[in-house]
Amino acid sequence: MSDNTHTSPEDLVAKTGIFAGMNALMAILSMVMILGFVGFTISDVEYSGEVFSAGKDFIIGTLDWFYVFVVSTVLFFVFWLMASRFGDVKLGKDDDTPDFSTFSWICMLFSAGLGSGLIYWGVAEPMYHIQGSPFLTRAGIDPGTVDAAASAILVTNFHWGLHGWALYVLVGLSLAYFAYRKDLPLSLRAALYPVLKQRIYGPWGHLVDLVGVFGTIFGLATSLGLGVGPIAAGLEKLGWMQNTTTNQLILVAVITVMGTASAASGVGKGVRILSECNVWASVGLLALFFILGPTAFMLGMVITGFGDYLWNVIPMGFWIDGNPDSQWQSWWTIFYWGWWIAWCPFVGLFIARISKGRTIRQFCFCVLLLPTTVVILWMGAFGSAATGVDLFNGAGVIDAVNGDYATGVFQTIAGFGYDSLTTPITILTTILLISWFVTSSDSGTLVMCTMLSMGDEHPPVKFRIFWGLTSGVVAGVLMLAGGLGALQTASIVAGLPIAVMLLCMAYGMAKTLHEDFPVADVEDKMELQYLNR
């Protein structure tokens, strides 16, 4: 592919017609890609699942080391960046100020980067790992014990902690820097400008953005389709509806409409307000778990979890299972890394969109360390509450999770033993599941429209509505056809080219910062500041 004659994003955006305000070519290619992929998946679900699984098996069996290398490399790069002399550089012009308050900004980045998975996986994942993992075997710990619970929480923290958030930091930081400081379009292609140069406006740039659109819409569809189960489980627990496929489709439709309405209202209104409400409600739910659960046990496990994570995070990050007969790492760690990588264009672009005027150090701290701290607190609390009521009260949480991972959190709530509070807490949890999904949906819709409009921070409302509804339709169709599992696997495979892009982004970011802020300039500035004292 050669350079394109276009030299600016404005040249690629239609001025009139049905695609006015959008890159018509990208919009058409995106629709063709979506229709083609969905059509292939549902035409023969079994065959498509085999194809995607073959790709995933190749990655896991041959390139697992590459995923581990990329994720660990990105984490060390982000730590270097945060501690470097570039930490005070603004993501924007020197006189730019943030568009949102720090609290609103943090709430929105949590909504995009975490979502409802914290609620049900906070219980389900530790309950899987307490039954067995390579880390239990290596430490000689018996499954189903208190020590096994501590190990299970450690593994869960590892999968949800620094490594994954570092990917979001790199993508978000690169996009914000090149968009707000270099005036490039707020689109995935901009992060590769140091490598592609003007080719970002040609076929190579289109290809990069298409990968981003793929990860966004199919990631959203998969998460919505698979995550609607816990919502339906909560409603069934309350006796409000049966957990059937039809009712799950109705829930998908309702959440899609809510998310589309929020996206149509814009970042400053619906997305911000809903994100802030989610955070406050989540704080309330977390407090209830501490108050009603085995409090002393939970506090001990949370503190232990912090210490275990700090001590083990680096060696765990480089560990590769050498046992050819074991599939644990492929089922869990490599799957998580592939999922984080597949999501980082979507989450990274959204975080970049709301981070203008922040410094590099502030960005790295708030997007890397703050969420990880919250994750360790949350997973420690939910994981220890579940293991506590199961080990000490025989609440049956493990059996519930083994039967349906979505029911674990509700079984834990019932296991607290406060019958009069079980229904209100179940209602709060279910509402939170819905609202977290809505914020993921609306932010994903805004990201897709931003990419397809070549970085327009306020894309036309009609396209926000169209793409918001499209993600819901894709989720519903795949659910009905039984193709969500195949799509989930395909999303992990799609993470491979994104992993290569991440290495290019790290190189490009380091190269550009050294070019823009040479050592001589920094020394002159420091000398001038000293003389002016």
Backbone hydrogen bonds, N-H to C=O, Kabsch-Sander energy under -0.5 kcal/mol:
donor,donor_aa,acceptor,acceptor_aa,energy
11,D,8,S,-0.9
12,L,9,P,-1.5
13,V,9,P,-0.6
13,V,10,E,-0.9
14,A,22,M,-2.9
20,A,17,G,-1.7
21,G,14,A,-3.0
22,M,19,F,-2.6
23,N,452,L,-3.6
24,A,22,M,-1.0
27,A,23,N,-2.6
28,I,24,A,-2.4
29,L,25,L,-2.7
30,S,26,M,-2.4
31,M,27,A,-2.0
32,V,28,I,-2.5
33,M,29,L,-2.7
34,I,30,S,-2.7
35,L,31,M,-2.8
36,G,32,V,-2.7
37,F,33,M,-2.5
38,V,34,I,-2.8
39,G,35,L,-2.6
40,F,36,G,-2.4
41,T,37,F,-2.3
42,I,38,V,-2.6
43,S,39,G,-1.7
44,D,40,F,-0.9
48,S,44,D,-2.9
49,G,45,V,-2.3
50,E,46,E,-1.8
51,V,47,Y,-2.3
52,F,48,S,-2.7
53,S,49,G,-2.4
54,A,50,E,-2.2
55,G,51,V,-1.7
56,K,52,F,-2.4
57,D,53,S,-3.2
58,F,54,A,-1.9
59,I,55,G,-2.0
60,I,56,K,-2.9
61,G,57,D,-2.7
62,T,58,F,-2.3
63,L,58,F,-0.7
63,L,59,I,-1.9
67,Y,63,L,-1.8
68,V,64,D,-2.2
69,F,65,W,-2.5
70,V,66,F,-2.9
71,V,67,Y,-2.5
72,S,68,V,-2.2
73,T,69,F,-2.5
74,V,70,V,-2.6
75,L,71,V,-1.8
76,F,72,S,-2.1
77,F,73,T,-2.3
78,V,74,V,-2.4
79,F,75,L,-2.1
80,W,76,F,-2.3
81,L,77,F,-2.6
82,M,78,V,-2.4
83,A,79,F,-1.7
84,S,80,W,-1.1
87,G,84,S,-1.4
89,V,86,F,-1.8
91,L,358,R,-3.1
92,G,90,K,-1.7
96,D,93,K,-1.8
99,D,356,K,-0.6
105,W,101,S,-2.7
106,I,102,T,-2.5
107,C,103,F,-2.4
108,M,104,S,-2.2
109,L,105,W,-2.2
110,F,106,I,-2.0
111,S,107,C,-2.0
112,A,108,M,-2.1
113,G,109,L,-2.2
114,L,110,F,-2.5
115,G,110,F,-0.9
117,G,114,L,-0.6
118,L,115,G,-1.1
119,I,116,S,-1.3
120,Y,116,S,-1.2
121,W,117,G,-2.4
122,G,117,G,-0.5
122,G,118,L,-1.1
123,V,120,Y,-0.7
124,A,120,Y,-2.7
125,E,121,W,-1.8
127,M,123,V,-1.5
128,Y,124,A,-1.4
128,Y,125,E,-0.6
129,H,125,E,-2.4
130,I,126,P,-2.1
131,Q,128,Y,-1.2
132,G,129,H,-1.2
136,L,133,S,-0.7
137,T,133,S,-1.8
138,R,134,P,-2.7
139,A,135,F,-1.5
140,G,136,L,-0.7
140,G,137,T,-0.7
141,I,136,L,-2.5
144,G,130,I,-2.2
145,T,142,D,-0.7
149,A,145,T,-1.9
150,A,146,V,-2.0
151,S,147,D,-2.1
152,A,148,A,-2.4
153,I,149,A,-2.2
154,L,150,A,-2.0
155,V,151,S,-2.3
156,T,152,A,-2.0
157,N,153,I,-2.7
158,F,154,L,-2.3
159,H,155,V,-2.1
160,W,156,T,-1.3
161,G,157,N,-0.8
161,G,158,F,-0.6
165,W,161,G,-1.8
166,A,162,L,-2.4
167,L,163,H,-0.9
167,L,164,G,-0.7
168,Y,164,G,-1.1
169,V,165,W,-2.3
170,L,166,A,-2.4
171,V,167,L,-2.1
172,G,168,Y,-2.7
173,L,169,V,-3.0
174,S,170,L,-2.3
175,L,171,V,-2.4
176,A,172,G,-2.5
177,Y,173,L,-2.5
178,F,174,S,-2.3
179,A,175,L,-2.3
180,Y,176,A,-2.6
181,R,177,Y,-1.9
182,K,177,Y,-0.9
184,L,178,F,-2.4
187,S,185,P,-2.4
190,A,187,S,-2.0
191,A,187,S,-0.6
191,A,188,L,-1.1
192,L,189,R,-1.3
193,Y,190,A,-1.8
195,V,192,L,-1.0
196,L,192,L,-3.1
197,K,193,Y,-2.9
199,R,196,L,-2.0
200,I,197,K,-1.8
201,Y,198,Q,-1.9
202,G,199,R,-1.7
205,G,199,R,-1.4
206,H,202,G,-2.1
207,L,203,P,-2.4
208,V,204,W,-2.2
209,D,205,G,-2.2
210,L,206,H,-2.3
211,V,207,L,-1.9
212,G,208,V,-1.7
213,V,209,D,-2.7
214,F,210,L,-2.6
215,G,211,V,-2.5
216,T,212,G,-2.0
217,I,213,V,-2.7
218,F,214,F,-2.0
219,G,214,F,-0.5
219,G,215,G,-1.0
220,L,216,T,-2.5
221,A,217,I,-2.3
222,T,218,F,-2.4
223,S,219,G,-2.5
224,L,220,L,-2.8
225,G,221,A,-2.6
226,L,222,T,-2.9
227,G,223,S,-2.5
228,V,224,L,-1.2
229,G,226,L,-0.7
231,I,227,G,-0.8
232,A,228,V,-2.5
233,A,229,G,-2.7
234,G,230,P,-2.2
235,L,231,I,-2.4
236,E,232,A,-2.3
237,K,233,A,-2.2
238,L,234,G,-1.6
239,G,236,E,-1.0
240,W,235,L,-2.6
241,M,235,L,-0.8
244,T,242,Q,-1.9
248,Q,244,T,-2.2
249,L,245,T,-2.2
250,I,246,T,-1.9
251,L,247,N,-2.1
252,V,248,Q,-2.3
253,A,249,L,-2.2
254,V,250,I,-2.4
255,I,251,L,-2.8
256,T,252,V,-2.4
257,V,253,A,-2.3
258,M,254,V,-2.3
259,G,255,I,-2.8
260,T,256,T,-2.7
261,A,257,V,-2.3
262,S,258,M,-2.1
263,A,259,G,-2.5
264,A,260,T,-2.4
265,S,261,A,-1.3
266,G,262,S,-0.7
266,G,263,A,-0.8
269,K,266,G,-0.6
271,V,266,G,-1.6
272,R,267,V,-1.6
273,I,269,K,-2.8
274,L,270,G,-2.4
275,S,271,V,-2.0
276,E,272,R,-2.2
277,C,273,I,-2.1
278,N,274,L,-2.3
279,V,275,S,-2.0
280,W,276,E,-2.1
281,A,277,C,-2.5
282,S,278,N,-2.5
283,V,279,V,-2.3
284,G,280,W,-1.9
285,L,281,A,-2.2
286,L,282,S,-2.6
287,A,283,V,-2.3
288,L,284,G,-2.0
289,F,285,L,-2.0
290,F,286,L,-2.0
291,I,287,A,-2.3
292,L,288,L,-2.9
293,G,289,F,-2.1
295,T,293,G,-2.0
298,M,294,P,-2.6
299,L,295,T,-2.9
300,G,296,A,-2.1
301,M,297,F,-2.2
302,V,298,M,-2.6
303,I,299,L,-2.1
304,T,300,G,-2.4
305,G,301,M,-2.6
306,F,302,V,-2.0
307,G,303,I,-2.1
308,D,304,T,-3.1
309,Y,305,G,-2.3
310,L,306,F,-2.3
311,W,307,G,-2.0
312,N,308,D,-2.0
313,V,309,Y,-2.3
316,M,312,N,-2.6
317,G,313,V,-1.6
318,F,314,I,-1.1
319,W,315,P,-0.6
319,W,316,M,-0.7
326,S,323,N,-1.4
331,W,327,Q,-2.5
332,W,328,W,-2.0
334,I,329,Q,-2.7
335,F,329,Q,-0.6
336,Y,332,W,-2.9
337,W,333,T,-2.8
338,G,334,I,-2.6
339,W,335,F,-2.3
340,W,336,Y,-3.1
341,I,337,W,-2.5
342,A,338,G,-2.4
343,W,339,W,-1.8
344,C,340,W,-1.3
347,V,343,W,-2.5
348,G,344,C,-2.3
349,L,345,P,-1.9
350,F,346,F,-2.0
351,I,347,V,-2.7
352,A,348,G,-2.3
353,R,349,L,-2.3
354,I,350,F,-1.1
355,S,352,A,-1.5
357,G,91,L,-2.1
358,R,355,S,-1.9
360,I,89,V,-2.3
361,R,87,G,-2.9
363,F,359,T,-2.7
364,C,360,I,-2.7
365,F,361,R,-2.5
366,C,362,Q,-2.6
367,V,363,F,-2.3
368,L,364,C,-1.8
369,L,364,C,-0.8
369,L,365,F,-0.9
370,L,365,F,-2.0
372,T,368,L,-1.3
373,T,369,L,-2.2
374,V,370,L,-2.1
375,V,371,P,-2.9
376,I,372,T,-2.5
377,L,373,T,-2.1
378,W,374,V,-3.2
379,M,375,V,-3.4
380,G,376,I,-1.8
381,A,377,L,-2.2
382,F,378,W,-3.1
383,G,379,M,-2.5
384,S,380,G,-2.0
385,A,381,A,-2.2
386,A,382,F,-2.2
387,T,383,G,-2.7
388,G,384,S,-2.5
389,V,385,A,-2.3
390,D,386,A,-1.6
391,L,387,T,-2.9
392,F,388,G,-2.6
393,N,388,G,-0.5
393,N,389,V,-0.9
394,G,390,D,-0.7
395,A,389,V,-1.5
400,A,396,G,-1.9
401,V,397,V,-2.7
402,N,398,I,-2.6
403,G,399,D,-1.6
404,D,400,A,-2.7
407,T,404,D,-2.2
408,G,405,Y,-1.0
411,Q,407,T,-2.2
412,T,408,G,-2.0
413,I,409,V,-1.9
414,A,410,F,-2.0
415,G,411,Q,-1.7
416,F,412,T,-0.6
416,F,413,I,-1.0
417,G,414,A,-1.3
419,D,417,G,-1.0
421,L,418,Y,-1.5
422,T,418,Y,-1.1
423,T,419,D,-0.6
425,I,421,L,-2.3
426,T,422,T,-2.2
427,I,423,T,-2.4
428,L,424,P,-2.3
429,T,425,I,-2.6
430,T,426,T,-2.3
431,I,427,I,-2.6
432,L,428,L,-2.3
433,L,429,T,-2.3
434,I,430,T,-2.1
435,S,431,I,-2.8
436,W,432,L,-2.8
437,F,433,L,-1.6
438,V,434,I,-2.2
439,T,435,S,-2.1
440,S,436,W,-1.8
441,S,437,F,-2.4
442,D,438,V,-2.8
443,S,439,T,-2.0
444,G,440,S,-2.0
445,T,441,S,-2.2
446,L,442,D,-2.1
447,V,443,S,-2.0
448,M,444,G,-2.3
449,C,445,T,-2.2
450,T,446,L,-2.2
451,M,447,V,-2.4
452,L,448,M,-2.4
453,S,449,C,-1.1
454,M,451,M,-1.4
455,G,450,T,-3.1
456,D,450,T,-0.6
463,F,460,P,-0.8
464,R,460,P,-1.5
465,I,461,V,-2.4
466,F,462,K,-2.1
467,W,463,F,-2.7
468,G,464,R,-2.0
469,L,465,I,-2.3
470,T,466,F,-2.1
471,S,467,W,-1.9
472,G,468,G,-1.2
473,V,469,L,-2.4
474,V,470,T,-2.7
475,A,471,S,-2.0
476,G,472,G,-2.6
477,V,473,V,-2.9
478,L,474,V,-2.3
479,M,475,A,-2.2
480,L,476,G,-2.4
481,A,477,V,-2.0
482,G,478,L,-1.0
482,G,479,M,-0.6
483,G,478,L,-2.7
484,L,478,L,-0.7
487,L,483,G,-2.2
488,Q,484,L,-2.6
489,T,485,G,-1.9
490,A,486,A,-2.3
491,S,487,L,-2.3
492,I,488,Q,-1.2
493,V,489,T,-1.7
494,A,490,A,-2.3
495,G,491,S,-0.6
495,G,492,I,-0.8
496,L,493,V,-1.8
498,I,494,A,-0.9
499,A,495,G,-2.3
500,V,496,L,-1.6
501,M,497,P,-2.0
502,L,498,I,-2.2
503,L,499,A,-1.3
504,C,500,V,-1.7
505,M,501,M,-2.7
506,A,502,L,-2.3
507,Y,503,L,-2.1
508,G,504,C,-2.8
509,M,505,M,-2.8
510,A,506,A,-2.2
511,K,507,Y,-2.5
512,T,508,G,-2.4
513,L,509,M,-2.4
514,H,510,A,-2.0
515,E,511,K,-1.7
516,D,512,T,-2.9
517,F,513,L,-2.2
522,V,518,P,-1.6
523,E,519,V,-2.5
524,D,520,A,-2.3
525,K,521,D,-2.2
526,M,522,V,-2.3
527,E,523,E,-2.2
528,L,524,D,-2.3
529,Q,525,K,-2.3
530,Y,526,M,-1.9
531,L,527,E,-2.3
532,N,528,L,-1.7
533,R,530,Y,-1.0
